[in-house]
Amino acid sequence: MKKILMLILVLSFLTIQYGFSQVIYQDDFEGSGNITWVPLFYNNTNMQWEENIQVVPNPFGSGNVGKLEDTDTSYTGAALCGGDVFTFDHIAIEADVYCYVGIGTSTSRYTGVALMADTSMNLSGEISTRYVKVVADFDDNLGAGPRIRLYNSDLNLTTFQYSFDVKFYANDIPGGIPATDGWHNFRLEGRTLNPDSVEYKVYFDGNLVGGGPVYDRTYDTGSGIHHPYTSGTFGLYAFQQNEILPGYFDNVLVEQLTTGIDDQKLVLTGYELKQNYPNPFNPTTKISFVIPNSDLVQMAIYNNIGQKVRNLVTRNYTAGAHEVIWDGRNDNGLQVPAGIYYYRIKAGDFQQTQKMLLVK
């Protein structure tokens, strides 16, 4: 059922170009994708590009999926492939990812999605790939623990620490760590706020991980780290330590986050519109927000083509945290159909929009 819901979500994106984001690439590995995948790891020893994704029958169900693995282990089991180059400051990638849970080992097996992968030549004449990725390592029970991890590729070879590395554990993940192996949906959104910082949001099965965005401020002109304004690409990532355990992917979707009311988001200190919970939901969901001062708050619900379906709130609120409930009905009291909806808040000069999914 979860896989079917994710397919419905992807199809709705592919068939409608609406006012909040625009689909630019997609691949379901059934022959209708518009992505040309290329390997993004380069072996400077033998001057060869490493593994690319393969289209194989789904070993866990029907249809085809993408399979990615490192077969020569020259990069300690890591494999990375990517699609076409983009130059957008606001980008999102999501995909169904097969997550391993029950292996029970101290070694790491990451599978996930990547953004801002930039393959270029460094000062030594070697090709290097810089990227940010969000991955699951749910089977690591003896090491760092089961977790979702968001981190870059800027590794200090002395300390073995990454310059940007955020770990999300069970209490950060709505619903906790999955109990069994299976397909899960990952989404990574990256928004360039200014030349030195990028905002990331991580979603797992449609729910915002960690309660809000995280910020990467490690960019500067002297570090050699991939700059947010430099063109790059999106990618899929798999890592298996000491043994082969492929990464499997399906229903890849890449969006440019640009048009419509999402552009009206203003980053103002003290204001916050949180992800609704639960999400996906049926029939009710809770929407929480924070305002730093007493103000008139307006909140409305929009469908996926930008039409307003419900004026949810128009009233004065005191400073602090508040929440409202949407029962899935429009202004006429009728239950709205399943699908993607957006809720927008306006308080003073602050405006922000979030996405949610109503299921039946």
N, C-alpha and C positions, 0 to 999 in steps of 0.2 A: 504493500500500500504506500509506503514512504517513497519508494522508487517511482510509482505512478504519479504521486503528487508532485515530485520534482520534475518529471517529464512534462506535466501540465504547465508548471511554472515556466519552464524553458520555452515551450511552444507559444505561450502567451507573449513572451518577450519577442520571439522571432516574427510573429505575425502582426505586431502593432508597434509602430514607431511613435511613442507617446512623448509628452512634454517634460519628462523628468530625467531620462537617459536615452541613449541611442545604442542599439546593438551594432557592433562593428565586426565581430567575428563569432563563429559558432562551429561546433563539430560534435556530431553524435556518433561518429565512427561507423555510420551506416551508408556512407557514400554521398551524403548531402552537405558535408561541411565545406566551409570556404577558407580553411586554414591550410597553409603549406607548412608543415612541421619541419624544423631543422634542429640538429644537435647543437647544444650551446657549451659543452665542455670540449676544450681543445687540449690534446696531449702534446706538450712541447717537446717531449723526448723523441717520439716517432713522427711528429708533425702530422697528426691525423685527428680528425674530429671523432668524438666518441659516439655513444649509442643514441639512436633516435627512437621515437615511439613506433610501436608496431600495432597494426590492427589485427586483433585475434578474436575468436569466438569467446563470448562471456563465460568464464569458468564457473560463475556463480548464478547464472540465469540464462536468459535468451538474448539473441542479438549479438552485436559486436561491441568490443570495448577497446580502449587503447592500453597497451602494455609497455611499461618502461622499466628497464633494469640495467645495472652495470654488469657487463659480462666479463670484463678483464680486471676489475677491481683496482685499476690504477689510481682511482680517486677514492679509495677506501669504500667502494661500493656505492658512490653517488652517481646519479644520472639526471641530466637536465635537458629538456627540449623546449623549444619555443616557437612562436608564430611570427607573423609579420611585425615590422617595426611600427611603433606609434610615436606621436609627438605630443600627446595630450597631457595636460597637467592634472586631470582628474580621470581616473581609470578604475575599472573593477573587473575582476575575473572570478568566475565561480565554476565549479565542476562537481560531479559526483565522484567521490574518492572511496576506494575500498580500504577500510581500516582494519588492521590486525589487533586483536585484543587478547586472545587466549594462548599466545605462544609461550609466555612465562619465562623470560630470559632477561639478563642484564644488558644484552647488546641492544643497539638502537636500530629501529626500522621506521623511518619517516616516509610518509606519503602526503603530498599536498600540492598547493599551487604557488606560483611565483609571479612577482611583478618587477618591473624596472630591470630586467635582465639586460645587461649591456656588454656585448662581446667586443673588446677592443685591444689594441696593442699597448703594452706599458713601456716605460722608459728603457727597459732591458731588451726590448724587442720580442717579448713573449706575449702571447695572447692570453688575456685573462677575462673572466666573466664575473660581473658584479650583479647582484640581485638581492631582493628581499622576498622571503617565502613564509607561508604559514603552513604548518605540517602537523600531523598527528603522530604521536608515539605512545599508543595506548598499551603496548605489550611490555614496556620496560618496567618491571616490578621490583627489580633489585638495584637499579641504577638511580637516575634522577627522578624516577617515578612516572606513572602515566600522565600525559599532559598534551596540550596543544602549545605549539611554540611558534613565535613570530620573530624572525631574526634575519640579519643580512649575511653577506659573505665576506665581510671585512674581519678576518681572523688574525689575531696577534699570535704569531708562532712561538713566542716566548711564554706568554701566559695562557695560551689556548682559550682566550676569551674573545667574544665578538663585540664590536663597538656598539651594536644595537641588538639586544636579545631580551625578549619578553616571554615569560612562561605562564601559561594558564593551567591551573590544576582543577580538580573536581569541583571545588566550590566556586570557581570562576565560570564554569560551563553549565548553562541551563540544562537540567536533566542529568548532570554528572557525566562520568566516564561510561561509555557503552559497556554492556556486560558481555557481548559476544562480537565476533567478527561480523562485518557487514558494510553495506554501502551507506555513506553519509555525504551530505552536501556541504562543501566549503565555499565561502565567499570572502574575498579580500578586496577592500576598497582603499584606494590611495588618493589623497587630495593634497596637492601642493599648496601650502598656506603662504609661504614666502620663500625667498632663495635659500633659506637655511633650515627649513622644517617641513615635514610631511606628516599629515594626519592619516592614521590607518584605523580601519574598523574591520574586525574579524567576526564572521558569522559562521555558526555551526548548526546545520539543520534549520536554518532560518532564524536562529536566535543570536543576538549580539553577545559575544563572549567578553567577559571581564567587566561588564557593566557600562562600557563607554569606549571612546576612542583612545588610542595611544599615540604618542608623538615621537618621531625620530628627528633629532636635532644634531645629528653627527655629521652633516654635510658641511664642507668648507672647501675652498679652492685649493688648499695646500695638502689635503689628506689623500687625494687620489680616489676618494670614494665617489661612487656614481652620483651625480648631481640630479636633483629632481627635474630640472629643466632640460636635461639631455635626453635625446630620443633613445628609446629602448624597446623592449618587447615584453610579452607575457610568457608564462611558461608552466610546465608541469615538472614535478620534482619527486624523485624516489631515492631512498638511501637504505641500504641493507648492509649491516656490519657482520663480517665473518662468513656469511652464507648468502646464497641467492634467494631473495624473496621479492618478487616483482611488485611494482606499483601498478594498479589498475585504475583507469579513469573513464568517465563517460559524460556526455552532455556538457561539454565545455562552452561557456558563454562569456564573452568579453564585451564590456560596455564603456562608452564614453559618458561620463557624468557631467552633463553640461546644461541642457536647456530647461525651460520651464521654471516652476517655483523653486526647484532645488538651487538655482543660481542665486536666489534671494537670501540664502543662509548668511548670516553675519556672525562672526566669531566675537562674542562680547563676554568679558569676564563676568562670571556669576550666573549666567543664563545656561540652561541645559534642558534639552528635550530628550528623554530617554527612550530606548527601544521598548515597544509594548510587550506585555507579558500576560499570558503565553503567546507565542508566535511560532508557528501557525496557530490559529485559534478557531473555536466554534462553540457557542455563538458569541461569547463575550470576551473582551480583553481589557486590560488595565493600561492606561497611558499616564506616565509620571513625568513631571517637569519641575524645574527649579527656577525661581526668579529672585534677583537680589533686592528688589524694591517693590513696594505696593504699586500695582499697575492694572490697567485693563487688559485682560487676556482674551484673545480670540483663538479658537481652535476649530478647524473644519476637516472633514473627511472627503477625499477625492478618489475617483476611480482611476483605472490605468490609462484613460485617454484625457485626463485632466478635468473631468466634469465634477463639480461639487455635488456630493450626495447627502451630506449632513452637516448642519451647523451645530457642532457639539457643545461649544462653550462660548459665551459672550458675557463676561462678568468681571468684576474687580476682585483681585486676590491680594492678600498680604504677602510680604517677603517670606520666602522659604520654599519648602518642598510640598507639592500637591499632586493629586492623582484624580483622574476621571475615568469613567467606564464607558466603553462603546458596546452596545448590544447587537451590532451588526444590522441595524435598521436605518432607513433613510429618513428624510424630513417628513415623509408621509406615513411613517410608522410601519413601512413594509420591509421585510427581510431582504437584504441585497444578495445577489448571487455570489457564489464562491469566486475567488480571484484575488488579484493584487490590488491593494488600496494604499493610499498615502494619507498621513495626517500631518497638518501644518499648524504651527503655533505662531502667533504674532503678539508681542508684548512690547510696547514702545517701539524702538528701532530694531528690535530683535525679531528675526524670522528664521524658522528652521523646519525641515521636512524629514520624515522618516517613512520607511516602507514596511508594510505588513501583509500577511497572507491569510485570508479567510478560507477555510476548507469546510466541506460538507461531509 
